[in-house]
Structure formats: structure tokens, C-alpha cells
Amino acid sequence: MKRRALLAAGGALLAAAAARSFAQNTKSPRRIAFIHPGAQAGFEYLFDSFRAELKRLGYVEGRDLVIDVRWGETRPERLAPLAAEIVALNPAVIVTATSAGVAACRSATSTIPIVFATAASPVEQGFVASLRRPGGTVTGVLVYLAIAEKISEVAREAFPRAKRFAILVHEPDPVHKLILETFLSGARRHKFEPMVVRVARTEDLDRAFKELVERKADVLYLPDLAFGTSNRRQVVERALKARLPLLSGQADTTVAGALLSYGTPREENFRRVAALVDKILRGAKPGELPVEQPDRVELIVNMKTAKAIGVSFSPAFMTRVDKAIE
């Protein structure tokens, strides 16, 4: 009799466990959104890094998560309607990038958590109250804004005789003013004559490079704005044709043919964002999750490009290089 009772009790426990398992497995997946101001062709690898990290954390798309993805295709006017479209789907979390992406998403919702993967000066722009305790619904991972100043130090070491250091800025991007201010400060500190060339759209690039050649720029910096990454191929091609050393803050631009890059690996930012999303899905409040800062930068040189445009580096400079692309 006792044996039958024990078996019955055991069966009941197994049935309850099976029921719980079934309930967990049949629970509707959580919906999250990914909206990027840039072009899919230029930034999809970052989305892939984000997805891969979510998978590593144990999430299975379709079972645990549904991810709605939208691309701004480097057209600022698309961001507001895309953000409204995403908010209407009522995701548990919105992931975005750049200050333009954060601004569009914040305008569309004051309740859904927003996690940014690349943004500069979020305190100054009013996105968070402080880096340590953001408050509100926004948190994320910073880009290293000081790169725009530090790149002048790198340029001076790489090109000790250069005079004119140019920057190509995309005026519709609200962050360009912060980057420009930092760049100008660094350029002057390192005894360059700074040169500012502005573009509003891809079609402006031919005019911009004509201006760079006519004004005899010695070095060109492509800052970390969505426009630059989405148009990296066009910028690299024109820089090579003009035999103009092109510097950036993104390794992928150097892989694509720019002369060198100095900056934070972007894939790392998006992996860290996935970890923040995981915490929020588990119940953490975004306002209590500190904004994370980059913890490493890399100096990468494309030696093939250096040879093509007739540039050589000193042995002392090469000791600083983390990676040389042959």
C-alpha cells in the first residue's frame, strides 16, 4: 500500500514537473527590437554579434525571443517613423545605436527600456542623468568620444611632417558637433592646421574630395558617424584615388582599405549590449544599470594601403601598432 502511495506521489511530482516544463516551453517568446540609423549592408555584422551573444547567453530565437529589426539606411528622416513603428509592436526592450537612434526612440516612448550600443556624451545630451546611475529608461555602452582628439596624437606620430589634418563630417548627425569640437582641440594641440569638410549626403563625396585635394589636405579623419560607416567603401575608394591617408576609429574601415584605425572594437559594444538586454529581461531596471565605457582600443594599420599610396612608418610608430594588415 505504501509502495503504491509512493509511486502515486512520485507520479504526481513528475506530472507537475512536466506541466511546468510544458508551460515554460509554450510561453510566448519575448519581443525585442533592434533599430539602427545606418545601412544594413554596413552594419549587419554588428547585429550578428548582438544575436550571437544572445544565443551564447541561452536565448533561442523563435522560442525565447522574437527580434524586430529596422534599418535607417543613413536617412535621418526615416528614424522617427521607424521608431514609432517599433514602439507600436510593444517590445520588452529596444536596442539602438548612435545618439540619433537614441533620440528617435526616446521621442517615440517614455516607458519601454532603450539600450544603446554606440552613443557619445549621453549625459550632455540628456539621455541619462549620470553614467553611474542613468535613471529613467535608457542605458547602454559608450563610444570613446575622445578618439576624435586622440586620433590627432596618432596622426602626429605617424606623419611627423604633416601640416593639414582634415575631418569629414556629416552635418545631419547631431553628434558631429561634439566630435568636431574634440577633433579641433586635438588637432591644434598637436600642431596641425585643422580642415573641416562637410557633407550632407553620399552625393556630396565627390565635391568633398575635390575640396580636400584643392586645399592640399595631408591626412583625412573619417569620424565614427553612421554616414561614414555606411559609405566607407565610397570614402575609401576616393581616398585611395587621391593618395590621401585615411584614418578612422573603426577597424572595418581599415580592413576595407583605409590606412589606419584607432578605436574600440564595435562588435564588443554590441556583445555587451546583449548582456544588458539579458539583465533587463530578467527584471533589472535600465535606470539602475550603469552606462558602460570602452575598456580597450586598438591601433590597426593597413600595410597594403600604405604601399599603394606611398606611405612609410617609423619603427617607433610600428611598435605601437596592435595589428598590421598585410
Buried (B, 14 or more C-beta within 10 A) or exposed (E): EEEEEEEEEEEEEEEEEEEEEEEEEEEEBBBBBBBBBBBBEBBBEBBEBBBBBBBEBEBEEEEBBBBBBBBBBBBBEBBBEBBBBBBEEEBBBBBBBBBBBBBBBBEBBEEBBBBBBBBBBBEEBEBBBEBEEBEBBBBBBBBBBEBBBBBBEBBBBBBEEBEBBBBBBBBBBBBBEBBBEBBBBBBEEBEBBBBEBBBEEBEBBEEBBEBBBEEEBBBBBBBBBBBBBBBBEEBBBBBBEBEBBBBBBBBBBBBBBBBBBBBBBBBBBBBBBBBBBBBBBEEBBBBEBEBBEBEEBBBBBBBEBBEEBEBEBEEEBBEEBEEBBE
